[in-house]
Amino acid sequence: MANIAMEDFLEELGALALGGRLKRLADALMQDGNRIYEQVHPGFQARWFAVFSYLHKKGPTSITVLAKGLGVSHPGINKIANELIEARLVAPYRDRNDKRKRVLALTSSGRHKYQVLEPTFRDIRQAMQATIDESGGDFIEQLTALEESFGRQDFVGRFSDQQDKESGAVEIRTFKPAYAEAFRTLNMSWIEHYFKVEEADRQVLGDPAGEIISRGGEVLFAVSRGREQVIGTCALIRLENETAELAKMAVSEEAKGKQVGLLLGESVIELARARGFRTLVLESNRKLTPAISLYKKLGFIEKPIPHPSEYSRVNIYMELSL
């Protein structure tokens, strides 16, 4: 078997490259197996071994049963079967009970060939076992356990479960142009549901980079990691050197009840502190009872409205000392 380089990229990839490493190992073993057979029994191919041995031990068998018994695809069995038939080691015939089924059986030459190959099979098994023992642990037992694990649930199912699990995991990210549309649509949907969209809304939501980011503010996004979907957003708008506003918080309907608003609010407060702001303010409407409760939970205190708002819907003003 060919030496594998010490600096192995597939090894660096860990479990992500399991399929690639198993295929690489299988390919190397097949190549070395063919070299062995070429030395001692020219004409026999390593890839024939499983089907050849199955027919020797189980007797005449249909293609379907062979595929199930070996856990390989129907086309794969057909290909090897045709090669064994061409080599006159196997013969096909129709099942006497079901003429639609093709049954395979070793020919007399095939049975004789197996007897001739048996000593080589034993030597290969012993050499392989010695290699496994040298590597430490019981690789065959672990391989069996891995196959049984995938037998209980295939990899596609496990991947789907992981995506469902990850879809509940939320990551807070800062603004990037690709998120601008999510900022606009989430907020527009929320405003249209409770109030009416005003010119000040259109200005900020239409150009968050120019209206918020370039003026020393930031827009945060709650992103569902499993599906890379924006499920909430909130802005930190710079008003003065020491004062900023928490604004434009919106959460998607599917994320309601998952504490996304709390996570966004806490993240905006942390960011405001990190940027040196001393006071964080917000404007809202009293009919938004869940939102007002959230702001109070975050530590905001209601204060008299200091000046007329840009938004006609505003009837409550709150502050948080940082």
N, C-alpha and C positions, 0 to 999 in steps of 0.2 A: 504494500500500500504506500502511496506517495507520501512524503513528509509534508506536514502542514506547518506553514511559517509561524514563528513565535509571535510576531506581531500580526494578529488575526483580527481583521475588521469585523467579521461576523461574530467573533467572540465578544468584541466590544459592544455589540448591539444587544447582547444578552438574550432574554426570552423572545424578543422581537424577531430574532433570526433563527428560531428553533427549526422551522421547516427547512430553511436553507442549509443549516448545518447537518440535519438528518439526511437531506438529499445528497449533500456533498459526501457524507460518509458512505451512503448507499452506493453512489456512483463509483467511489474509490474501491469499495469491496467488490462490486461487480467487475470492474476492470481487472483487479488482481485475481478474482476467481476465474475469469476467462484465460488469464495467463497460465494459471495452474492447470486448467483442463487442457489447454493447448499443449502443455508439456507432457501430460500423462495420458489424456484421452482426447486427441484432436477431434474437433467437430461438435463436441458438446458445449453448450452455452450456459453460463452461470444463471442467466435469467430464466432458464427452463426448470431449474431445480425444484421450486415450490410445486408447480403443476405436475411435474414428473413424479415427485415423491408422493403427492396426494393420490394420484392414480394408482401408484404401487401399493399404498397402504389401504386405500378405501375401495379400490376396484372401479369398475365402470361408473362414470359420473357425468351428469349433464353439465352443460356450460353454466347454467344458472346456479346450480349447487356448488360448482367449483368457485364461482365468483363470490358467493356468500361465505363459503368455507375458508377462503383465503383473504376475504375482505378487500378485494380489488374490483376494478370496474369490469363490466361485461366485455367492452371492446378490448381491454387489455388481455383478458383471458383468451378471447378469440384470436388475437394476434399470435400469442405464444402457442396456442393449440395448432394453428395453421403451420407454424414453423416445425413443431414436433411431428405433425402429419407428413410434412415434406421430407423430414429426416427419417421417416418410416419407423419412428419409435412409438407413435400413437396412431390409432385408426378411429375414424368416426363411424357411427351407425345410428339409425333411428330407434328411439325407444319403442319397444314392442307395445307398450300401453298407450303411448301418445306419439304418433308419428311426426308431430310438429317439433318435438324435442330432439336435439342432436346430442348423443351420448358419446363420450370419449373413453377409450380403453387402451392400455398398453398392448402393443403387438408382441409377438414372441421375441422379436429383436429387441423391443423395449424392455421386456422382462430380463432378458439376458444382459442387456446393457446396464441395468440397475445392479445386478449381481456383480458385474465387473467394476462398477463405480463405487460399490459399498466401502471398500478399504479407503478410497480417496475421501469419501464423505466423512469417515471416522477421523481421518487425519486432519481434515479441515475443521471439524468440530473441536477437536482437541487444541489445535492451534488458535482457534478463535476464543475458546474458553481461557486459554493461557493469557491471551491479550486482555480479556475482560478482567481476569484476576489481577493482572499487573496494574490495571487502572484503578483498582480499589473499589469496594462496594459491589453490589450486585446489579449491574446494568440491565440484565435481562429482566430481573424482578421489577426494577424501576420502570423499564419500558412497558412491561405488562400492566403495571399500575397506571401508567399514563394513558395507555390504550383503553383501559377500563374506565378511566375518568372521562375520556372523550366519548366513550360508549354511553355513559349516563347522560351526557349533554354534549352535543357537538360544539365545535369552536364558534360557529355562527351564532348559536344560542348564547354562549358565554360572552361573546362580543356585544350582543344586544343587551344583555343584562348589565354589562359594564357601562354601556352608553346611558341606560336608564338611571344607573347609579350616579354617573357623572353629571347627568342632566340636572340633578338636584344640587350639584356643587356650583356655587356662584363665585365669580372672581370680579373684583372691582378694577376697572381699567380707566386710564385717562383718555382724553380726546384724541382721535385721529380721524382724518377726513372720511374714512369708510363708515364711521359711526354717525356722521352728521344727519343722515336721513332718518336713522332710528331716533335721534334726539327730537327731530321735528315731528315725526309721525306719532310717537308716544305722547308727546305733549299736546299736539293738536287733537288727538282722540280724547284725551282727558278733559281739555278745555271745552270742546264741543259738547261733551256729555253733560257738563254741569253749568256752563256759562255760554258766552259767545266769544269768538276769537276777535281780538282787538289789534290795532295797528302795531302797538308795542310788541305784541306776541309775534306777529309776522316778521318784524324786524330782527328780533333776537333769534327766533327759531330758523329763520331763513339764512342766517350767516353767523353761526356760533363762533367760528374762527375769528371773524372780524369784530363782532360785538362783545365777545367774552374773553377768548384766549389772548388776543393781541392787546387787551387792556389790563392784563395782569390777573385774569381769572382762570377758571378751569371748568371742564365738564367731565363728570365721572359717569361711568357706565357699569351696570351690573350685567355680567355676561355669563350665560349658562355654558359652562366649559364643555359639557358633553356634546352640545349641538352648536356651539359658537353663536348663540343667539342672544341679542341684547334684550333683556327683560325689564330693565329699569334704568333711569337716568336722573341726574341732579346736577345743578350748576352751582359753582362758587363764583359770584360776581364781585369784582373789586369796586367799592364805592369811594373809599378814601384810603390813605396810607395805612390806617389802623382799623378800618371798618370794611367788612365784606358782607355780602348777602347770600343766604341760601335760597335758591330759586329754581323754578322749573323742575320740580321733582315729579316724576311720573313713573308708574309701574304698570307693566302689561297685565291684562286680565288673568292670564294663566299663572302669573307669579303672585297674585293676591293671596294673603295669608301665609306667605313663606318668609316673612320678616325682611324682605328685600328693601323696603323703605327704610327700616331701622338701620340696616347695613349701609345703605347709601348715606343716610344722615350722619352716622358715626364717622364715615369716611370723609365727608365734607368737613366736619368739625376738626378732625385730625389734620387734614390738609390745611385748613385755615390757621391752625396753631403753628404748623410747620412753616408757613409762609410769613409768620410774624404779625398776623392780625390780632387785635385785642378784643374786638367785638364782632359778633356775627348776628345779623338781623334777618327777619323774614316778614313777608306780607302774605295774608291768606284771607279766607272767608269763613265765618263762624259755622256755616252749614256743613262744612267739611269736617264733621266730628272726628272721624278716625285720624285725619291728618293733624288736627289740633292736639289730639291725645298723644300722637307720636312726637310732636314738637315739645310738648311738656315733658315727656319721658326723656327726651334728649337734653333737657335742662333749660329750654327757652321759657322766658317769663313774659307775660303780656304787659305791654307798655302803651301809653297814649300814642296815637298816630302822630308823628312829629311834623309831617307835611303831606299835602295831597299826593296820592299815588298816581302813577301813570295808568293804572288799571282801575276801571270803574267797579270791578267786583270786589276790591279790597275793602274789608271792614274790621280787620284785626291786624295788629302789629306786635311782633315779639322780638326779644333780644336775648342773647346768650353772651355772658362775659367769658372770655377765653383766658 
